[in-house]
Amino acid sequence: MEKFRIEVADSRHFGQFFDIKALDNERFQIFNDQHERIGTIEIDNDDRDHYRQSMDCKVDLPLLNSIRDSILLHQELVTK
């Protein structure tokens, strides 16, 4: 399982770092700097703009959208 680190801007435009752990079927666990899992995201293969989040996700939607975009960018760069 692949692990990588991303930086995304929050609503105040400050960069936040997250560790991402790739699972199966386009599912990714999101960890904060304290190595606590703060959510899981599953990206839709048919429409990359859609995703599902875990019920216990502690990330607000705008930040989760940025995390999704960073995951997709990472995948794009890795597959080139």
Beta strands, then each sheet from edge to edge (+ up, - down):
strand 1: 3-9
strand 2: 15-22
strand 3: 27-31
strand 4: 37-43
strand 5: 51-53
sheet 1: 1+ 2- 3+ 4- 5+
end
